[in-house]
């Protein structure tokens, strides 16, 4: 298991760092781009219940306090592929026309989490701990930028003019998460480093038969900064007294109340740019301006998340989650338009027919369902509706895998959604996601015999 985790990590690190967005989303042109979801697959397939979700064999860093509920060391990797169709002409009353369909995909995250004490030791020593401590290391995108937009218009006495806007790249976050649990109270904190770079380009091209100067502007932004947020979970045992009286025959019913929050944090952008012109026909080049790398300070938004989940033993769970990000406080020199605060609401559940079944494997599978309503921080010009919404649903399966008395999981799911309904551009997408989690309970074990 340790060799598998080590090899998978070494292979995945350069892939995640070097891969760039292959998507074409006009909305990623604004702010930092499309902000990545911190929910791992097991939570994503329930709409995103990260504020209050906890599992002994699944990682959740949305609320770092949940890490203290882990029963074994876990290594998780997630991947996804998305098919998307773009439609334009919606906001101004025209008939929607699909002008592009494309596939994109990426490695979403890799994470290694471990409890700093081994429960096997406690069982062998017949000890019950009132506390538990865990830590985790995660590498995943913070935002992605990927768009290529061209507009063409005909002007009097000038002719045809084409304007092109391109953006590519993204930013990443490396997180170190720590959590501690005492009885029914859990607390955790994420400490992270933000890095990455984005390249922007825009050009104006005139009729080749005319001796006009075609203009080109390019800009490269390199990000670095500090990230942090903290979380808290309180687990209420609804039938604690009856469970203690008859531990073997009663199902433990619990409520998880979770909250996580982070303040505004600063980051630094190092920017270099070039602006030039090329005359049609003659090929004469003129450099209008060029700047070496300059440093600018910026501000990332504060966040808040709340949630509650009900767990009926190992049979089923249901929960609701609300989160908010104050993107109106976002500040960066490369952003000329204001951004909107966002509110996200999700509802989800899972069901396991019979997790103890021996005859039927699919009775032990997690069946997950989620609904979500998310707002996008991008502000749209005043002539259109300023509220950009991302709504949809997700379904998934969590398939347990057993090897040498150890349990691991593979998660497979589908998300269907629409972003920007009623705006200038509609995005309809279908995303297929997959993750696998290796669990190992032999870390930090005290050997009784050699």
C-alpha positions as CSV (number, residue, x, y, z in Angstrom):
1,X,0.0,0.0,0.0
2,X,2.8,2.4,0.9
3,X,4.6,1.7,-2.4
4,X,1.3,2.3,-4.3
5,X,0.8,5.6,-2.6
6,X,4.4,6.7,-3.2
7,X,4.4,5.7,-6.9
8,X,1.0,7.4,-7.5
9,X,2.1,10.6,-5.8
10,X,5.3,10.8,-7.8
11,X,3.5,10.2,-11.1
12,X,0.6,12.6,-10.3
13,X,2.6,15.6,-9.0
14,X,4.1,16.8,-12.3
15,X,0.8,16.0,-14.1
16,X,-1.2,18.2,-11.9
17,X,1.3,21.0,-11.8
18,X,2.0,21.1,-15.6
19,X,-1.5,20.5,-17.0
20,X,-3.3,23.6,-18.2
21,X,-7.0,24.2,-18.7
22,X,-8.3,22.9,-22.0
23,X,-11.7,24.3,-21.4
24,X,-13.3,27.2,-23.3
25,X,-15.4,29.1,-20.9
26,X,-16.1,32.8,-21.4
27,X,-16.8,33.2,-17.7
28,X,-13.2,32.3,-16.9
29,X,-12.1,35.7,-18.4
30,X,-13.2,37.5,-15.2
31,X,-11.4,37.7,-11.9
32,X,-9.2,34.7,-11.1
33,X,-11.1,32.6,-13.5
34,X,-13.3,29.6,-12.7
35,X,-12.9,28.8,-9.0
36,X,-12.2,25.1,-8.2
37,X,-14.5,23.2,-5.9
38,X,-12.7,21.9,-2.8
39,X,-15.2,19.1,-2.3
40,X,-13.8,15.7,-3.1
41,X,-15.8,13.3,-5.1
42,X,-17.7,11.5,-2.3
43,X,-19.0,14.9,-1.2
44,X,-19.4,16.3,-4.8
45,X,-21.9,13.6,-5.7
46,X,-24.0,14.8,-2.8
47,X,-24.1,18.3,-4.2
48,X,-21.2,19.5,-2.0
49,X,-21.8,18.9,1.8
50,X,-18.3,19.7,2.8
51,X,-19.3,21.8,5.8
52,X,-20.7,18.9,7.9
53,X,-19.6,15.8,6.0
54,X,-17.3,13.3,7.7
55,X,-16.4,9.7,7.0
56,X,-13.8,7.3,8.6
57,X,-12.4,6.4,5.2
58,X,-13.0,9.5,3.0
59,X,-11.1,12.8,3.0
60,X,-12.8,16.1,3.4
61,X,-10.7,19.3,3.4
62,X,-13.6,21.8,2.9
63,X,-14.0,21.7,6.7
64,X,-10.6,20.5,8.0
65,X,-12.2,19.5,11.3
66,X,-13.6,16.4,9.6
67,X,-10.1,14.9,9.2
68,X,-10.1,14.0,12.9
69,X,-12.9,11.5,12.2
70,X,-10.6,9.4,9.9
71,X,-10.0,5.8,11.0
72,X,-7.1,5.0,8.7
73,X,-4.5,6.7,6.5
74,X,-6.1,7.7,3.2
75,X,-4.6,8.5,-0.2
76,X,-7.1,9.9,-2.7
77,X,-6.9,11.1,-6.3
78,X,-9.7,12.5,-8.4
79,X,-10.2,13.0,-12.1
80,X,-13.0,14.3,-14.3
81,X,-14.0,14.8,-18.0
82,X,-16.6,17.3,-19.1
83,X,-18.7,17.8,-22.2
84,X,-20.0,21.3,-22.7
85,X,-22.2,23.2,-25.1
86,X,-22.1,27.0,-25.4
87,X,-25.2,28.9,-26.6
88,X,-25.3,32.6,-27.3
89,X,-28.0,35.2,-28.1
90,X,-30.1,34.5,-25.1
91,X,-30.0,37.7,-23.1
92,X,-31.0,40.0,-26.0
93,X,-34.1,38.0,-27.0
94,X,-32.5,36.1,-29.9
95,X,-33.1,32.4,-30.5
96,X,-30.4,30.5,-28.7
97,X,-27.8,29.1,-31.1
98,X,-25.2,26.4,-30.1
99,X,-21.9,27.6,-31.5
100,X,-19.5,25.3,-29.8
101,X,-19.4,21.9,-28.2
102,X,-16.2,20.5,-26.6
103,X,-14.7,18.0,-24.2
104,X,-12.2,18.9,-21.5
105,X,-10.6,17.0,-18.6
106,X,-8.2,17.3,-15.8
107,X,-6.7,15.8,-12.7
108,X,-8.7,17.4,-10.0
109,X,-6.7,16.8,-6.8
110,X,-4.4,14.5,-4.9
111,X,-4.4,14.2,-1.2
112,X,-2.8,12.2,1.6
113,X,-4.4,12.2,5.1
114,X,-3.5,10.3,8.2
115,X,-4.6,10.0,11.8
116,X,-1.6,10.5,14.1
117,X,-2.6,7.6,16.3
118,X,-3.5,4.1,15.3
119,X,-6.9,2.6,16.3
120,X,-5.5,-0.9,16.1
121,X,-3.2,0.0,18.9
122,X,-6.1,1.1,21.0
123,X,-8.0,-2.1,20.3
124,X,-5.0,-4.3,21.3
125,X,-4.4,-2.3,24.4
126,X,-8.2,-2.0,25.2
127,X,-7.9,1.7,25.4
128,X,-10.6,4.3,24.6
129,X,-9.3,7.7,23.6
130,X,-11.2,10.9,24.2
131,X,-9.2,12.6,21.5
132,X,-7.8,12.1,18.0
133,X,-5.4,14.1,15.8
134,X,-5.0,14.0,12.1
135,X,-3.1,15.8,9.3
136,X,-3.3,16.0,5.5
137,X,-1.5,17.3,2.5
138,X,-3.4,18.3,-0.6
139,X,-2.5,19.6,-4.1
140,X,-5.3,20.9,-6.3
141,X,-6.3,23.8,-8.5
142,X,-7.5,27.1,-7.0
143,X,-8.8,28.5,-10.3
144,X,-8.6,27.8,-14.0
145,X,-8.6,30.1,-17.0
146,X,-9.3,28.9,-20.5
147,X,-11.1,30.9,-23.2
148,X,-10.8,31.8,-26.9
149,X,-13.4,34.3,-28.1
150,X,-13.5,36.0,-31.5
151,X,-15.9,38.7,-32.6
152,X,-16.2,40.1,-36.1
153,X,-17.9,43.4,-37.3
154,X,-18.0,45.5,-40.4
155,X,-17.3,49.3,-40.0
156,X,-17.9,52.0,-42.5
157,X,-14.8,53.2,-44.4
158,X,-12.7,50.6,-42.6
159,X,-14.1,47.2,-43.5
160,X,-14.1,44.0,-41.5
161,X,-12.6,44.1,-38.1
162,X,-11.9,41.0,-36.0
163,X,-11.2,41.1,-32.2
164,X,-9.8,38.0,-30.5
165,X,-9.5,37.4,-26.7
166,X,-7.5,34.5,-25.3
167,X,-6.6,33.3,-21.8
168,X,-4.9,30.2,-20.6
169,X,-3.5,28.9,-17.3
170,X,-4.5,28.8,-13.7
171,X,-3.5,28.9,-10.1
172,X,-3.0,26.0,-7.7
173,X,-3.1,25.5,-3.9
174,X,-1.0,23.3,-1.8
175,X,-2.7,22.8,1.6
176,X,-1.5,21.5,4.9
177,X,-4.5,20.5,7.0
178,X,-4.6,19.7,10.7
179,X,-7.4,18.6,13.0
180,X,-8.0,17.5,16.5
181,X,-11.1,15.9,18.1
182,X,-12.0,15.8,21.7
183,X,-15.1,13.8,22.6
184,X,-17.8,15.2,20.3
185,X,-16.0,18.4,19.3
186,X,-13.7,18.7,16.3
187,X,-11.5,21.6,15.2
188,X,-9.3,22.0,12.1
189,X,-7.3,24.5,10.1
190,X,-6.1,24.6,6.5
191,X,-2.8,26.4,5.8
192,X,-2.0,26.8,2.1
193,X,0.3,28.3,-0.5
194,X,-1.1,29.8,-3.7
195,X,0.9,29.7,-6.9
196,X,0.5,29.6,-10.7
197,X,0.4,31.8,-13.8
198,X,-2.1,32.9,-16.4
199,X,-1.4,34.3,-19.9
200,X,-3.8,36.8,-21.5
201,X,-3.8,38.0,-25.1
202,X,-6.0,40.2,-27.2
203,X,-5.7,41.4,-30.8
204,X,-7.4,43.5,-33.4
205,X,-7.1,42.6,-37.0
206,X,-8.2,44.7,-40.0
207,X,-9.0,43.8,-43.6
208,X,-5.7,42.5,-45.1
209,X,-6.2,44.6,-48.2
210,X,-5.9,47.8,-46.2
211,X,-2.7,49.2,-44.8
212,X,-3.9,49.3,-41.2
213,X,-1.9,48.3,-38.2
214,X,-3.1,45.1,-36.5
215,X,-2.5,45.4,-32.7
216,X,-1.5,42.7,-30.2
217,X,-1.4,42.9,-26.4
218,X,-0.1,40.1,-24.2
219,X,0.2,39.9,-20.4
220,X,1.5,37.2,-18.1
221,X,0.6,37.1,-14.4
222,X,2.4,34.9,-11.9
223,X,0.6,34.4,-8.6
224,X,1.9,33.7,-5.1
225,X,0.3,34.1,-1.7
226,X,-0.9,32.6,1.5
227,X,-4.3,30.8,2.2
228,X,-5.9,29.8,5.4
229,X,-9.3,28.9,6.8
230,X,-10.5,27.0,9.9
231,X,-13.5,24.7,10.7
232,X,-15.5,23.3,13.6
233,X,-17.8,20.2,13.8
234,X,-20.0,19.2,16.7
235,X,-21.4,15.7,16.6
236,X,-24.7,15.2,18.5
237,X,-25.5,11.6,19.4
238,X,-29.3,11.4,19.4
239,X,-29.6,8.0,21.0
240,X,-26.4,7.9,23.0
241,X,-27.8,6.4,26.2
242,X,-29.8,3.6,24.5
243,X,-26.8,2.8,22.3
244,X,-24.6,2.4,25.4
245,X,-27.1,0.0,27.0
246,X,-27.4,-2.2,23.9
247,X,-24.3,-1.4,21.8
248,X,-24.6,-4.4,19.4
249,X,-28.2,-4.1,18.4
250,X,-28.9,-0.4,18.2
251,X,-28.1,1.9,15.3
252,X,-26.3,5.0,16.3
253,X,-28.1,8.1,15.1
254,X,-26.0,11.3,14.9
255,X,-26.2,14.9,13.7
256,X,-23.1,16.8,12.5
257,X,-23.2,20.6,12.8
258,X,-20.3,22.1,10.9
259,X,-19.0,25.6,10.2
260,X,-15.8,26.8,8.4
261,X,-14.6,30.3,7.6
262,X,-11.6,32.2,6.3
263,X,-10.7,35.9,6.3
264,X,-9.4,38.0,3.4
265,X,-5.9,37.0,2.5
266,X,-3.3,38.9,0.4
267,X,-1.4,37.6,-2.6
268,X,1.2,39.0,-5.0
269,X,1.1,39.2,-8.8
270,X,4.2,39.6,-10.9
271,X,3.2,40.9,-14.3
272,X,5.0,41.4,-17.6
273,X,3.3,42.7,-20.7
274,X,3.9,43.6,-24.4
275,X,1.9,45.7,-26.8
276,X,2.8,46.0,-30.5
277,X,1.4,46.5,-34.0
278,X,2.0,44.9,-37.4
279,X,1.0,46.8,-40.6
280,X,-1.0,44.7,-43.1
281,X,0.7,44.1,-46.4
282,X,4.1,45.7,-45.5
283,X,4.8,43.7,-42.4
284,X,6.2,46.7,-40.5
285,X,6.4,46.0,-36.8
286,X,6.1,48.7,-34.2
287,X,6.5,48.0,-30.4
288,X,4.2,50.4,-28.6
289,X,5.1,49.3,-25.1
290,X,6.9,46.6,-23.2
291,X,7.3,46.1,-19.4
292,X,9.5,43.8,-17.4
293,X,8.1,41.9,-14.5
294,X,6.4,44.2,-12.0
295,X,4.9,43.3,-8.6
296,X,1.4,44.1,-7.4
297,X,-0.5,43.3,-4.3
298,X,-4.0,41.8,-4.3
299,X,-6.7,40.5,-1.9
300,X,-8.6,37.2,-2.0
301,X,-12.1,37.1,-0.6
302,X,-13.3,35.9,2.8
303,X,-15.5,32.8,3.0
304,X,-18.1,31.2,5.3
305,X,-19.8,27.8,5.2
306,X,-22.5,26.2,7.3
307,X,-24.0,22.8,7.2
308,X,-25.8,20.0,9.0
309,X,-25.9,16.3,8.2
310,X,-27.9,13.4,9.7
311,X,-26.4,9.9,9.9
312,X,-28.5,6.9,10.5
313,X,-25.7,4.4,11.3
314,X,-24.1,3.0,8.2
315,X,-27.5,2.9,6.4
316,X,-28.0,6.4,5.0
317,X,-27.2,10.1,5.5
318,X,-28.8,13.3,4.5
319,X,-27.6,16.9,4.7
320,X,-27.8,20.5,3.6
321,X,-25.0,23.0,3.1
322,X,-24.8,26.8,2.6
323,X,-21.6,28.8,1.8
324,X,-20.7,32.4,0.9
325,X,-17.7,34.1,-0.6
326,X,-17.3,37.9,-0.5
327,X,-15.9,38.4,-4.0
328,X,-16.8,42.1,-4.0
329,X,-13.7,42.4,-1.7
330,X,-11.4,40.8,-4.3
331,X,-8.7,43.2,-5.5
332,X,-6.2,42.8,-8.3
333,X,-4.5,45.1,-10.7
334,X,-5.6,43.1,-13.7
335,X,-9.3,43.2,-12.9
336,X,-11.1,46.2,-14.3
337,X,-14.7,45.1,-13.6
338,X,-16.3,44.5,-10.2
339,X,-17.2,41.0,-9.0
340,X,-20.3,39.9,-7.1
341,X,-20.6,38.2,-3.7
342,X,-21.7,34.6,-4.1
343,X,-24.0,32.3,-2.2
344,X,-24.1,28.5,-2.8
345,X,-26.7,26.1,-1.5
346,X,-26.6,22.3,-1.8
347,X,-28.6,19.3,-0.6
348,X,-27.5,15.7,-0.8
349,X,-27.8,12.2,0.6
350,X,-26.4,8.7,0.3
351,X,-28.0,5.2,0.9
352,X,-26.5,1.8,1.5
353,X,-29.0,-1.1,1.2
354,X,-27.0,-3.4,3.5
355,X,-23.3,-2.7,4.3
356,X,-22.9,-6.1,6.0
357,X,-24.2,-8.1,3.1
358,X,-22.1,-11.1,2.1
359,X,-24.2,-12.4,-0.9
360,X,-24.7,-9.1,-2.7
361,X,-21.8,-6.7,-3.4
362,X,-24.1,-3.9,-4.7
363,X,-25.9,-3.9,-1.3
364,X,-22.7,-2.5,0.2
365,X,-22.3,0.3,-2.4
366,X,-23.0,3.9,-1.5
367,X,-25.6,5.4,-3.8
368,X,-25.3,9.2,-3.7
369,X,-27.6,12.0,-5.0
370,X,-27.1,15.8,-4.8
371,X,-28.7,19.1,-5.9
372,X,-26.9,22.4,-6.0
373,X,-27.5,26.1,-6.7
374,X,-24.3,28.1,-7.0
375,X,-23.7,31.7,-7.9
376,X,-20.8,32.8,-10.1
377,X,-18.8,35.9,-9.0
378,X,-18.4,37.2,-12.6
379,X,-20.2,40.5,-13.2
380,X,-21.9,40.9,-16.6
381,X,-22.3,44.3,-18.3
382,X,-25.4,46.3,-17.2
383,X,-27.5,45.5,-20.3
384,X,-27.7,41.9,-19.2
385,X,-28.9,40.2,-16.0
386,X,-26.1,40.5,-13.5
387,X,-27.0,37.3,-11.6
388,X,-25.1,34.3,-13.0
389,X,-26.2,31.0,-11.6
390,X,-24.9,27.5,-11.9
391,X,-27.6,24.9,-11.1
392,X,-27.7,21.2,-11.5
393,X,-27.7,17.7,-9.9
394,X,-25.3,14.9,-9.4
395,X,-25.5,11.1,-8.9
396,X,-22.7,8.7,-7.9
397,X,-21.6,5.4,-6.5
398,X,-19.1,4.7,-3.8
399,X,-17.8,1.2,-4.4
400,X,-15.9,-0.5,-1.5
401,X,-12.8,-2.5,-2.3
402,X,-11.4,-5.1,0.2
403,X,-7.9,-6.4,0.2
404,X,-6.1,-8.1,3.1
405,X,-8.8,-7.0,5.6
406,X,-8.4,-3.3,4.5
407,X,-11.1,-1.3,2.9
408,X,-10.6,1.2,0.0
409,X,-13.1,2.9,-2.3
410,X,-13.7,3.9,-5.9
411,X,-16.1,6.7,-6.6
412,X,-17.8,7.2,-9.9
413,X,-20.4,9.8,-10.7
414,X,-22.2,12.1,-13.1
415,X,-23.0,15.8,-12.8
416,X,-25.4,17.7,-15.1
417,X,-25.8,21.4,-14.9
418,X,-26.4,24.8,-16.6
419,X,-24.5,28.0,-16.0
420,X,-25.6,31.5,-17.1
421,X,-29.3,30.8,-18.0
422,X,-30.9,33.9,-19.4
423,X,-27.5,35.7,-19.9
424,X,-25.5,36.4,-23.0
425,X,-23.8,33.0,-22.9
426,X,-25.3,29.7,-21.6
427,X,-23.2,26.8,-20.7
428,X,-24.8,23.3,-20.5
429,X,-22.4,20.6,-19.3
430,X,-22.2,17.0,-18.3
431,X,-19.2,16.0,-16.1
432,X,-18.1,12.5,-15.5
433,X,-15.9,12.1,-12.4
434,X,-13.9,9.3,-10.9
435,X,-11.7,9.0,-7.8
436,X,-10.1,6.2,-5.9
437,X,-9.1,6.1,-2.2
438,X,-6.5,3.8,-0.7
439,X,-6.8,3.2,3.0
440,X,-4.1,1.6,5.2
441,X,-4.4,1.1,9.0
442,X,-0.8,0.0,9.6
443,X,0.7,3.5,9.9
444,X,2.0,4.4,13.4
445,X,1.2,0.9,14.6
446,X,3.1,-0.4,17.6
447,X,4.5,-3.9,16.8
448,X,4.0,-6.5,19.6
449,X,6.3,-9.1,18.0
450,X,9.1,-8.9,15.5
